[in-house]
Amino acid sequence: MGQGATGHIHVPDEAAAQEEADARLRDAEAALQAAKEWAQVTLNSIGDAVVTTDLESRVTYLNRMAETLTGWSCVDALGKPLVQVLTLIDGQTLQTAANPAQRAMEENRTVGLAMDCVLIRKDGSQLLIEDSASPIHDRDGCLKGAVIVFHDAHHSPTHSSKLAYQAQHDALTELPNRILLSERLSQAIGLAKRHQHQFALLYLDLDDFKTINDSLGHAIGDALLQSVAGRLNECVRTTDTICRQGGDEFVVLLSEIEKSQDAARIAEKILSALAEPYQIFDHELRITTSVGISLYPDHGTDEHTLLNNADTAMYHAKKSGRNNCQLFSAEMNALKAQNNNLGSQLHLALKADTLFLDFQPRIDIATGYMVSAEALLRWRSPTQGLMQPSAFLPVAEARGLMVPIGYWVLGETCRRLQAWRREGGDIVPISVNMSAMQLRDKTLPARVAEILNKTGLDPHFLELDVSENSLMHLHTDASISTLAELNRMGIRIAIDDFGDGSASLKHLHCFPIDTVNLAPCFVHDMLNNREDAMFIKALINFGQNLAVRVIAKGVETQAQLNHLESEGCDGAQGFWLSKPLSATNFRVLLGPDRPALQLSH
């Protein structure tokens, strides 16, 4: 065989192969870079801020909007703890809020930012934000970090809606406020004119709420107002409007009624519902309510007149004994004007020192001798003459004058007693009624000490009378401490109107009590009412078990006095024994030439 051709196998050039691989890598890198740049452009183009973190909650990325909203540049923020770059607080409590990225990773789900979430920016300024955080997973589903997406909440529909709600509702009770009531009332007037029907406004004021709020604190007062709001909602229709007018005042708009009796029926239902006991924390509280009613169109055809007349009727309800409802009448406006005038006169009376005191003796039943007396506030109005406390004290309370008047009575009592003593009178202890507002005042012991020091009166000649209901509202460590400090000074402490409240032996043991004064309402009927007689006996035994003196108030007959003596009551006070006496006439009973301080009817 001749020389034949040799066969060759083609081997690709290694350099060419490497070049092809490098080209593919460059293409991939270019594609990846393009994708990253596209992602970067996309993230920087959207209106939301985007922040990403690794598993340790360290910042790995901020888009342009995140840089703008946080104040941090992406370069400066990289690797820093998320809580440093994205510092969040609760807009309501101003406490540090939990950062959502950690929660998203722990729960492996998308979570929303807390409502009212505020971002503290790098420069310290604050920004309300909203949105969410989500975990980041790789293609195999492994957790790699978290992403937080958020935006400025001030211009969001959700925030705008929330702001609109807040502008029209009371923050504490979530009831409509005056702004929304005004809108609803305007609508009601328009509809009533068009369809020729009537509607009603109920103006509510909680009786003695201020005493509870001042004695037990605002937290309990706020919780009580929230409970009241809940009960009111259960008393009316969904088409009606309940508004918190402010403080402890509420307004109910009954959008359509057929007759005035319908409004009165709802008012009575409200009175009954609000009078049920409230369990607020560890306190059982009881309150009553005064309600005024105005009707459209009988009592006004505009918002201002209807509200003003309902308020006037409510004030008349308070003057009529509270815990009742009153329908507006034209005569009430004259009474309101009179009370406004009285309030102005009372301000002047306190400044001009034109108030004065009468004194009603209290006797020891066994001996018939006077052993103490009660100081009773009096005022001679320039326009109405001599007025009883029941006529002007509600006006004083409405004008915020109870505390200054209370201190005036304390000072005048001590001054009178010491003056009589210097004149040679054989003085007896005088009791002064104290308001819960005074007793909650931490400076009360110091102020009383100052009065005693200024007048020179021996403390054991002063007795402070606290009503049973006020005492229960005062059941706080601070108030008990105040009474204990007064008692250590030598001042006597008495429960007034005992039996008319809701005190218990457990509560009373906490207070330093020397005397209990039985409420007159039980003394009045005890001879004709077996239940009252048994109740009086139980109260006397109750007082004796506490080792305190028991004084019956409101004694008006010898038969009542005899019955009290037979039951073992210690003392008595009332018209049968002596009417309240002027300071001059009372001074006669303290004359040094009298062998004893015995009273005779």
C-alpha positions as CSV (number, residue, x, y, z in Angstrom):
1,M,0.0,0.0,0.0
2,G,1.3,3.3,-0.8
3,Q,1.9,6.2,1.4
4,G,-1.6,7.4,2.4
5,A,-3.0,10.6,3.9
6,T,-2.8,10.9,7.7
7,G,-6.2,11.6,9.7
8,H,-6.3,14.8,12.0
9,I,-8.7,15.4,15.0
10,H,-9.6,19.2,15.4
11,V,-8.8,20.6,18.9
12,P,-10.3,24.1,19.7
13,D,-7.9,26.7,20.6
14,E,-7.8,27.0,24.5
15,A,-7.4,30.7,24.3
16,A,-10.5,31.0,22.1
17,A,-12.5,28.9,24.6
18,Q,-11.4,31.0,27.5
19,E,-12.3,34.1,25.6
20,E,-15.8,32.7,24.9
21,A,-16.3,31.9,28.5
22,D,-15.1,35.3,29.6
23,A,-17.5,36.9,27.1
24,R,-20.4,34.9,28.5
25,L,-19.4,36.0,32.1
26,R,-19.1,39.6,31.0
27,D,-22.5,39.3,29.4
28,A,-23.9,37.8,32.6
29,E,-22.2,40.4,34.7
30,A,-23.5,43.1,32.4
31,A,-27.0,41.7,32.6
32,L,-26.7,41.5,36.4
33,Q,-25.4,45.0,36.6
34,A,-28.1,46.2,34.3
35,A,-30.7,44.4,36.5
36,K,-29.2,45.9,39.6
37,E,-29.1,49.3,38.0
38,W,-32.7,48.8,36.9
39,A,-33.7,47.7,40.4
40,Q,-31.8,50.7,41.8
41,V,-33.6,53.1,39.4
42,T,-36.9,51.4,40.1
43,L,-36.4,51.6,43.9
44,N,-35.3,55.2,43.7
45,S,-38.2,56.1,41.5
46,I,-41.0,54.9,43.7
47,G,-42.6,57.2,46.3
48,D,-42.1,54.8,49.2
49,A,-39.0,54.5,51.4
50,V,-37.3,51.1,51.3
51,V,-34.8,49.8,53.9
52,T,-33.3,46.3,53.9
53,T,-31.4,44.5,56.7
54,D,-29.5,41.3,57.2
55,L,-30.4,38.6,59.7
56,E,-28.7,40.6,62.5
57,S,-31.0,43.6,61.7
58,R,-28.0,45.6,60.3
59,V,-28.8,48.0,57.4
60,T,-27.9,46.7,54.0
61,Y,-29.7,49.2,51.7
62,L,-31.6,52.5,51.7
63,N,-33.3,53.8,48.6
64,R,-33.4,57.5,47.8
65,M,-36.8,58.1,49.5
66,A,-35.5,56.3,52.6
67,E,-32.5,58.6,52.6
68,T,-34.8,61.6,52.4
69,L,-37.2,60.5,55.1
70,T,-34.6,59.2,57.6
71,G,-31.9,61.8,56.9
72,W,-29.3,59.1,56.5
73,S,-27.3,58.4,53.3
74,C,-27.1,54.8,52.2
75,V,-23.3,54.9,52.5
76,D,-23.4,56.1,56.1
77,A,-26.2,53.7,57.1
78,L,-24.7,50.5,55.7
79,G,-23.8,48.1,58.5
80,K,-25.4,50.1,61.2
81,P,-28.1,48.7,63.5
82,L,-31.5,49.3,62.1
83,V,-32.8,50.8,65.3
84,Q,-30.1,53.5,64.9
85,V,-31.1,54.4,61.4
86,L,-34.9,53.8,61.8
87,T,-35.7,55.0,65.3
88,L,-39.4,54.6,65.9
89,I,-41.6,55.7,68.8
90,D,-45.3,55.4,69.6
91,G,-47.0,58.7,68.8
92,Q,-49.5,58.3,71.6
93,T,-47.2,57.2,74.5
94,L,-43.9,58.6,73.1
95,Q,-42.4,55.3,74.2
96,T,-39.9,53.4,72.0
97,A,-41.8,51.3,69.5
98,A,-40.7,47.7,68.6
99,N,-38.9,47.7,65.3
100,P,-40.9,45.8,62.7
101,A,-38.0,44.1,60.9
102,Q,-37.1,41.9,63.8
103,R,-40.8,40.9,64.2
104,A,-41.2,40.2,60.5
105,M,-38.2,37.8,60.7
106,E,-39.2,36.2,63.9
107,E,-42.8,35.6,62.7
108,N,-41.7,35.0,59.1
109,R,-44.5,37.1,57.8
110,T,-45.4,40.6,56.7
111,V,-46.3,42.8,59.6
112,G,-47.7,46.4,59.7
113,L,-46.2,49.3,61.5
114,A,-48.0,50.3,64.7
115,M,-50.7,53.0,64.4
116,D,-49.3,56.4,65.2
117,C,-45.7,55.3,64.5
118,V,-43.3,58.2,64.5
119,L,-39.9,58.1,62.9
120,I,-37.1,60.1,64.7
121,R,-35.0,61.4,61.8
122,K,-31.2,61.8,62.0
123,D,-31.6,65.5,62.8
124,G,-34.0,64.8,65.7
125,S,-37.1,65.9,63.9
126,Q,-40.2,63.7,63.9
127,L,-42.2,62.2,61.1
128,L,-45.4,60.2,61.2
129,I,-45.0,57.1,59.0
130,E,-47.1,54.1,58.0
131,D,-46.8,50.8,56.1
132,S,-45.1,47.4,56.7
133,A,-42.1,45.1,57.0
134,S,-41.5,41.7,55.4
135,P,-39.0,38.9,55.6
136,I,-36.5,38.4,52.7
137,H,-35.9,34.8,51.4
138,D,-33.4,33.5,48.8
139,R,-34.5,31.2,45.9
140,D,-34.2,28.2,48.3
141,G,-36.5,29.8,50.8
142,C,-33.9,30.5,53.4
143,L,-34.4,33.7,55.5
144,K,-31.8,36.3,54.6
145,G,-33.1,39.5,56.2
146,A,-36.0,41.9,56.1
147,V,-37.3,44.8,54.1
148,I,-39.3,47.8,55.5
149,V,-41.4,49.8,53.2
150,F,-42.9,53.0,54.6
151,H,-44.1,56.5,53.6
152,D,-45.0,59.9,55.1
153,A,-48.4,59.3,56.6
154,H,-49.6,62.9,56.8
155,H,-51.0,62.9,53.4
156,S,-52.3,59.3,53.2
157,P,-56.0,58.6,52.8
158,T,-55.9,56.5,56.0
159,H,-54.3,59.3,58.0
160,S,-56.6,61.9,56.5
161,S,-59.5,59.7,57.5
162,K,-58.1,59.3,61.0
163,L,-57.5,63.0,61.4
164,A,-61.1,63.7,60.3
165,Y,-62.3,61.2,62.9
166,Q,-60.2,62.7,65.6
167,A,-61.4,66.2,64.8
168,Q,-65.0,65.1,65.3
169,H,-64.7,62.8,68.3
170,D,-63.7,62.9,71.9
171,A,-60.4,61.2,72.5
172,L,-61.3,59.7,75.9
173,T,-64.8,58.3,75.2
174,E,-64.7,58.2,71.4
175,L,-68.2,59.9,71.4
176,P,-68.9,62.7,69.0
177,N,-67.6,66.0,70.2
178,R,-69.1,69.5,69.9
179,I,-68.0,69.9,66.3
180,L,-69.8,66.8,65.2
181,L,-72.8,67.6,67.4
182,S,-73.1,71.0,65.7
183,E,-73.2,69.3,62.3
184,R,-75.8,66.7,63.4
185,L,-77.9,69.4,65.2
186,S,-77.8,71.5,62.0
187,Q,-79.0,68.6,60.0
188,A,-81.7,67.8,62.5
189,I,-83.0,71.4,62.4
190,G,-83.1,71.2,58.6
191,L,-85.0,67.9,58.5
192,A,-87.4,69.0,61.2
193,K,-88.2,72.2,59.3
194,R,-88.7,70.2,56.1
195,H,-90.8,67.4,57.5
196,Q,-92.6,69.4,60.3
197,H,-91.5,67.1,63.1
198,Q,-89.8,67.8,66.5
199,F,-86.7,66.5,68.1
200,A,-85.1,66.8,71.6
201,L,-81.9,67.8,73.2
202,L,-80.9,66.2,76.6
203,Y,-78.2,68.0,78.5
204,L,-76.6,65.8,81.2
205,D,-74.3,66.6,84.1
206,L,-72.9,64.0,86.4
207,D,-73.7,64.9,90.1
208,D,-70.6,65.0,92.3
209,F,-68.3,63.8,89.6
210,K,-65.8,66.4,90.5
211,T,-65.7,65.0,94.1
212,I,-64.8,61.6,92.7
213,N,-62.3,62.9,90.2
214,D,-60.6,65.1,92.8
215,S,-60.6,62.6,95.6
216,L,-59.7,59.4,93.7
217,G,-57.7,60.9,90.8
218,H,-58.1,61.5,87.1
219,A,-57.4,57.9,86.1
220,I,-60.5,56.7,87.9
221,G,-62.4,59.7,86.8
222,D,-61.5,59.0,83.2
223,A,-62.5,55.3,83.5
224,L,-65.8,56.3,85.0
225,L,-66.5,58.7,82.1
226,Q,-65.8,55.9,79.7
227,S,-68.3,53.6,81.5
228,V,-70.9,56.3,81.4
229,A,-70.4,56.7,77.7
230,G,-70.9,53.0,77.2
231,R,-74.2,53.0,79.2
232,L,-75.4,56.0,77.3
233,N,-74.9,54.2,74.0
234,E,-77.2,51.4,75.3
235,C,-80.0,53.9,76.2
236,V,-80.6,55.5,72.8
237,R,-81.2,54.5,69.1
238,T,-78.4,54.3,66.5
239,T,-80.0,57.3,64.8
240,D,-79.5,59.4,67.9
241,T,-76.3,61.2,68.7
242,I,-74.4,61.2,72.1
243,C,-71.8,63.9,72.5
244,R,-69.3,64.6,75.3
245,Q,-69.7,68.3,75.7
246,G,-66.7,68.5,78.0
247,G,-65.7,67.5,81.5
248,D,-68.6,65.5,83.0
249,E,-71.2,67.0,80.7
250,F,-72.9,65.1,77.8
251,V,-75.5,66.0,75.3
252,V,-78.0,63.5,73.7
253,L,-79.7,64.5,70.4
254,L,-82.9,62.5,70.0
255,S,-83.2,63.0,66.2
256,E,-87.0,62.6,66.0
257,I,-89.7,62.3,68.7
258,E,-93.5,62.3,68.5
259,K,-94.2,64.0,71.8
260,S,-92.3,65.5,74.8
261,Q,-93.1,62.4,76.9
262,D,-90.8,60.4,74.6
263,A,-87.8,62.6,75.6
264,A,-88.8,62.3,79.3
265,R,-89.0,58.5,79.0
266,I,-85.5,58.3,77.5
267,A,-84.2,60.7,80.2
268,E,-85.6,58.5,82.9
269,K,-84.1,55.5,81.3
270,I,-80.7,57.3,81.3
271,L,-81.1,58.3,85.0
272,S,-81.8,54.7,85.9
273,A,-78.9,53.3,83.9
274,L,-76.3,55.7,85.1
275,A,-77.4,55.3,88.8
276,E,-76.3,51.6,88.8
277,P,-73.0,50.9,90.7
278,Y,-69.8,51.2,88.7
279,Q,-66.9,48.8,89.4
280,I,-63.8,51.0,88.6
281,F,-60.6,49.2,89.4
282,D,-61.1,48.2,93.1
283,H,-63.7,50.9,93.8
284,E,-67.4,50.6,93.7
285,L,-68.7,54.0,92.7
286,R,-72.2,55.4,92.6
287,I,-73.2,58.6,90.8
288,T,-76.5,60.3,89.9
289,T,-77.2,62.6,87.0
290,S,-79.1,65.8,86.4
291,V,-80.8,66.1,83.0
292,G,-82.3,69.1,81.2
293,I,-84.5,68.8,78.1
294,S,-85.3,71.3,75.3
295,L,-87.5,70.6,72.4
296,Y,-87.5,71.8,68.8
297,P,-89.4,74.0,67.9
298,D,-91.0,74.8,71.2
299,H,-87.9,75.8,73.0
300,G,-85.8,77.2,70.1
301,T,-85.2,76.9,66.4
302,D,-81.5,77.4,66.3
303,E,-78.6,75.5,67.7
304,H,-77.4,78.0,70.3
305,T,-80.9,78.6,71.8
306,L,-81.7,74.8,72.1
307,L,-78.4,74.0,73.8
308,N,-78.6,77.0,76.1
309,N,-82.2,76.1,77.1
310,A,-81.3,72.5,77.7
311,D,-78.4,73.6,79.9
312,T,-80.7,75.9,81.8
313,A,-83.1,73.1,82.4
314,M,-80.2,70.9,83.6
315,Y,-79.2,73.5,86.1
316,H,-82.8,73.6,87.3
317,A,-82.7,69.8,87.8
318,K,-79.6,70.3,90.0
319,K,-81.4,73.0,92.0
320,S,-84.4,70.6,92.4
321,G,-82.4,68.0,94.3
322,R,-80.3,66.4,91.5
323,N,-80.9,62.9,90.1
324,N,-83.9,64.1,88.1
325,C,-84.8,65.5,84.7
326,Q,-86.5,68.9,83.9
327,L,-88.2,70.1,80.8
328,F,-87.3,73.7,79.9
329,S,-89.7,76.5,80.6
330,A,-89.3,80.2,80.1
331,E,-89.3,80.9,83.9
332,M,-86.0,79.0,84.1
333,N,-84.1,81.7,82.3
334,A,-85.0,84.1,85.1
335,L,-83.7,81.6,87.6
336,K,-80.5,81.2,85.6
337,A,-79.9,85.0,85.4
338,Q,-80.6,85.1,89.2
339,N,-78.0,82.4,89.9
340,N,-75.4,84.2,87.7
341,N,-76.0,87.3,89.7
342,L,-75.7,85.3,92.9
343,G,-72.4,83.9,91.7
344,S,-71.0,87.3,91.2
345,Q,-72.2,88.5,94.6
346,L,-70.6,85.5,96.3
347,H,-67.3,86.4,94.8
348,L,-67.6,89.8,96.3
349,A,-69.0,88.4,99.6
350,L,-65.9,86.3,100.0
351,K,-63.6,89.1,99.3
352,A,-65.5,91.6,101.4
353,D,-65.8,89.1,104.3
354,T,-69.6,89.5,104.5
355,L,-70.4,85.8,105.1
356,F,-71.1,84.9,108.7
357,L,-71.7,81.8,110.9
358,D,-74.5,80.6,113.1
359,F,-73.9,77.8,115.7
360,Q,-76.3,74.9,116.6
361,P,-75.6,73.2,119.9
362,R,-75.3,69.5,120.4
363,I,-76.1,67.9,123.8
364,D,-75.2,64.9,125.7
365,I,-78.5,63.0,125.8
366,A,-77.8,61.4,129.2
367,T,-77.1,64.7,131.0
368,G,-78.8,67.3,128.7
369,Y,-75.6,69.4,128.7
370,M,-74.2,71.0,125.6
371,V,-71.0,69.3,124.7
372,S,-70.3,70.7,121.2
373,A,-71.9,72.7,118.4
374,E,-71.9,72.8,114.6
375,A,-70.8,75.9,112.6
376,L,-73.3,76.7,109.9
377,L,-72.5,79.1,107.1
378,R,-74.9,82.0,106.4
379,W,-75.0,84.7,103.8
380,R,-77.1,87.8,103.5
381,S,-77.4,88.5,99.7
382,P,-77.7,92.2,98.8
383,T,-80.7,91.3,96.5
384,Q,-82.4,88.4,98.2
385,G,-81.6,88.9,101.9
386,L,-80.7,86.0,104.3
387,M,-80.1,82.8,102.3
388,Q,-79.7,79.2,103.5
389,P,-76.6,77.2,102.4
390,S,-78.8,75.0,100.3
391,A,-79.7,78.0,98.2
392,F,-76.3,79.4,97.5
393,L,-73.8,76.6,97.9
394,P,-74.7,74.9,94.6
395,V,-73.9,78.3,93.0
396,A,-70.6,78.4,94.9
397,E,-69.8,74.9,93.7
398,A,-70.5,75.8,90.1
399,R,-68.3,78.9,90.4
400,G,-65.4,77.0,92.0
401,L,-65.8,78.8,95.4
402,M,-66.2,75.8,97.7
403,V,-62.6,75.5,98.7
404,P,-62.0,79.2,99.5
405,I,-65.3,79.3,101.3
406,G,-64.4,76.2,103.3
407,Y,-61.1,77.7,104.5
408,W,-62.9,80.9,105.4
409,V,-65.3,78.9,107.6
410,L,-62.4,77.1,109.2
411,G,-60.6,80.4,110.0
412,E,-63.7,82.1,111.2
413,T,-64.6,79.2,113.5
414,C,-61.2,79.1,115.1
415,R,-61.1,82.9,115.4
416,R,-64.5,83.0,117.2
417,L,-63.7,80.2,119.6
418,Q,-60.4,81.8,120.7
419,A,-62.0,85.2,121.1
420,W,-64.7,83.7,123.3
421,R,-62.1,81.9,125.3
422,R,-60.1,85.1,125.9
423,E,-63.4,86.8,127.1
424,G,-63.6,84.0,129.7
425,G,-66.2,81.8,128.0
426,D,-66.1,78.0,128.7
427,I,-65.9,77.0,125.0
428,V,-66.9,73.7,123.5
429,P,-65.6,71.9,120.4
430,I,-67.1,73.3,117.1
431,S,-67.6,71.1,114.1
432,V,-66.9,72.4,110.5
433,N,-68.2,70.6,107.4
434,M,-65.4,69.8,105.0
435,S,-65.6,69.2,101.3
436,A,-63.9,66.3,99.6
437,M,-61.9,68.8,97.5
438,Q,-60.4,70.3,100.7
439,L,-59.6,66.9,102.2
440,R,-57.8,65.8,99.0
441,D,-55.6,68.9,99.3
442,K,-52.2,67.7,100.6
443,T,-51.5,71.1,102.1
444,L,-54.7,70.9,104.3
445,P,-52.8,69.9,107.5
446,A,-50.3,72.7,107.0
447,R,-53.1,75.2,106.3
448,V,-55.1,74.1,109.4
449,A,-52.0,74.3,111.5
450,E,-51.4,77.8,110.3
451,I,-54.9,78.8,111.2
452,L,-54.6,77.3,114.7
453,N,-51.2,78.9,115.2
454,K,-52.5,82.3,114.0
455,T,-55.6,82.2,116.3
456,G,-54.0,80.4,119.2
457,L,-56.8,77.9,119.4
458,D,-56.2,74.5,121.1
459,P,-56.7,71.9,118.3
460,H,-59.1,69.6,120.3
461,F,-61.7,72.4,120.1
462,L,-62.0,71.9,116.3
463,E,-63.9,69.0,114.7
464,L,-63.9,68.3,111.0
465,D,-67.2,66.7,109.6
466,V,-66.8,64.6,106.5
467,S,-69.9,63.2,104.8
468,E,-70.0,59.4,104.5
469,N,-70.1,59.5,100.7
470,S,-67.1,61.8,100.6
471,L,-65.3,59.6,102.9
472,M,-65.8,56.6,100.6
473,H,-64.6,58.6,97.6
474,L,-61.6,59.6,99.7
475,H,-60.5,56.0,100.3
476,T,-57.0,56.5,99.1
477,D,-53.7,56.3,101.0
478,A,-53.0,60.0,100.6
479,S,-56.4,61.0,102.0
480,I,-56.2,58.6,104.9
481,S,-52.7,60.0,105.6
482,T,-54.1,63.5,105.6
483,L,-56.9,62.7,108.0
484,A,-54.5,60.8,110.2
485,E,-52.1,63.8,110.3
486,L,-55.0,66.1,111.3
487,N,-56.1,63.7,114.0
488,R,-52.5,63.5,115.4
489,M,-52.6,67.3,115.7
490,G,-55.5,66.8,118.2
491,I,-58.3,67.6,115.8
492,R,-61.5,65.5,116.0
493,I,-62.7,63.7,112.9
494,A,-66.4,63.0,112.4
495,I,-68.5,61.2,109.8
496,D,-71.5,63.3,108.8
497,D,-74.8,62.0,107.6
498,F,-73.9,58.5,108.7
499,G,-76.1,55.8,107.2
500,D,-76.9,57.8,104.1
501,G,-73.9,56.5,102.2
502,S,-72.2,53.2,101.4
503,A,-69.5,52.9,104.0
504,S,-68.5,49.6,105.4
505,L,-66.8,48.6,108.6
506,K,-63.7,47.6,106.7
507,H,-63.4,51.0,105.2
508,L,-64.2,52.9,108.3
509,H,-61.5,51.1,110.3
510,C,-59.0,52.8,108.0
511,F,-60.0,56.3,109.1
512,P,-59.2,58.0,112.5
513,I,-62.8,58.6,113.5
514,D,-64.0,60.2,116.8
515,T,-67.7,60.7,116.1
516,V,-70.4,59.6,113.8
517,N,-73.4,61.9,113.1
518,L,-76.6,60.0,112.2
519,A,-78.3,61.3,109.1
520,P,-81.5,63.3,109.9
521,C,-83.6,61.4,107.4
522,F,-83.6,58.3,109.6
523,V,-84.3,60.2,112.8
524,H,-87.4,61.9,111.2
525,D,-89.3,58.7,110.5
526,M,-87.9,56.2,113.1
527,L,-91.0,56.4,115.4
528,N,-93.4,55.7,112.5
529,N,-91.3,53.4,110.4
530,R,-90.1,50.1,111.9
531,E,-87.4,49.7,109.3
532,D,-86.0,53.2,110.1
533,A,-86.1,52.4,113.8
534,M,-84.2,49.2,113.3
535,F,-81.7,51.0,111.1
536,I,-81.1,53.7,113.7
537,K,-80.5,51.0,116.3
538,A,-78.1,49.2,114.0
539,L,-76.2,52.4,113.3
540,I,-76.0,53.2,117.0
541,N,-74.6,49.7,117.7
542,F,-72.3,50.1,114.7
543,G,-70.9,53.3,116.1
544,Q,-70.5,51.8,119.6
545,N,-68.6,48.9,118.1
546,L,-66.2,51.3,116.6
547,A,-65.8,52.9,120.1
548,V,-66.9,56.4,118.8
549,R,-69.5,58.9,120.0
550,V,-72.9,58.7,118.1
551,I,-74.8,62.0,117.6
552,A,-78.3,62.0,116.1
553,K,-79.0,65.0,113.9
554,G,-82.5,66.4,113.1
555,V,-84.2,65.8,116.5
556,E,-87.5,67.7,116.4
557,T,-89.6,66.1,119.2
558,Q,-89.2,64.9,122.8
559,A,-90.4,61.5,121.7
560,Q,-87.5,61.2,119.3
561,L,-85.1,62.3,121.9
562,N,-86.5,59.7,124.4
563,H,-86.3,56.9,121.8
564,L,-82.7,57.8,121.0
565,E,-81.9,57.8,124.8
566,S,-83.4,54.3,125.1
567,E,-81.3,53.0,122.3
568,G,-78.1,54.3,123.9
569,C,-77.4,57.2,121.5
570,D,-74.7,59.5,123.0
571,G,-75.7,62.9,121.7
572,A,-78.4,64.9,119.7
573,Q,-78.8,68.0,117.6
574,G,-81.9,69.5,116.3
575,F,-84.6,72.2,116.5
576,W,-86.2,70.5,119.5
577,L,-83.1,71.3,121.5
578,S,-82.0,74.5,119.9
579,K,-82.3,76.3,116.6
580,P,-79.1,77.6,115.0
581,L,-78.0,80.6,117.1
582,S,-76.2,83.8,116.0
583,A,-72.7,84.2,117.3
584,T,-73.9,86.7,119.9
585,N,-76.7,84.4,121.2
586,F,-74.4,81.4,121.2
587,R,-71.9,83.3,123.2
588,V,-74.4,83.7,126.0
589,L,-74.4,79.9,126.5
590,L,-70.7,80.1,127.2
591,G,-71.0,82.7,130.0
592,P,-68.7,82.2,132.9
593,D,-71.5,82.7,135.4
594,R,-73.4,79.7,134.2
595,P,-72.9,76.7,136.5
596,A,-73.5,74.3,133.6
597,L,-74.1,74.3,129.9
598,Q,-77.4,72.6,130.1
599,L,-80.1,73.4,127.6
600,S,-83.8,73.4,128.2
601,H,-86.4,73.4,125.5
